[in-house]
Amino acid sequence: MSQEISEKTDDRLETIFKLQKGLAGMMNLDRYPKDSEGRVSALCTAIIHEAVELQRTTNWKWWKTPTPFNKADAREELIDIWHFVVQASLELNLTPDDIVEEYKRKNEINRERQRNGY
């Protein structure tokens, strides 16, 4: 990845993180778990439920007559997942730079696995 592309991506991730921090600052967090582990667990639950909502935009039920795929609805559900993933990243003190580095590290592991018939 060129330096220019990397910087552009980092800037976009910084923007997303800043927006998420602002949104979190607006929320009533009375029912939000007080400990980090509890918050990460709650965010995992939210991610799972949003993933189910995303799946519901598809015709995964092979026994049912398919309906037209609504990409706009699917995109909205995917962005909901992003909100919770970014919040979980914040809970784990990951910065956009950390995410890029961790992604590269894990991507290389996955590539190696594919090269070795994983």
Secondary structure by P-SEA (a helix, b strand, c coil): ccaaaaaaaaaaaaaaaaaaaaaaaacccccccccaaaaaaaaaaaaaaaaaaaaaacccccccccccccaaaaaaaaaaaaaaaaaaaaaacccaaaaaaaaaaaaaaaaaaaaacc
